[in-house]
């Protein structure tokens, strides 16, 4: 039986300026008079439950801003193996959803 220590692999995802531009070009500031909804979370491994929550947020207001917790906070809260995705990957997965206006 192996007694090797558990190590954590780091993401190899490297954002390029082109990738960042593709996502950021679609972000527009809220218009005057729009109601703003802010929802924070870790958003690790984006799934159907996240989508349902964001749909509810959209129903509550005109402009949805999503906060993404830092890798440190997620790891502190959930433990050594989390988050699975780094903060940038989690931001990109959330901003790609059409109910989200900004991250």
TADAUR-V299964 format. One line per field, one symbol per residue. burial: I if it has 16 or more other ideal C-beta (glycine too) atoms within 10 Angstrom, else O. A space follows every 50 residues. Layout:
# TADAUR-V299964
burial=???
This chain:
# TADAUR-V299964
burial=OOOOOOOOOOOOOOOOOOOOOOOOOOOOOOOOOOOOIOIOOIIIOIOOOI OOOIOOIIOOOOIIIIOIIOIOOIIOOOOOOIIOIIIIIIIIIIIOIOII III
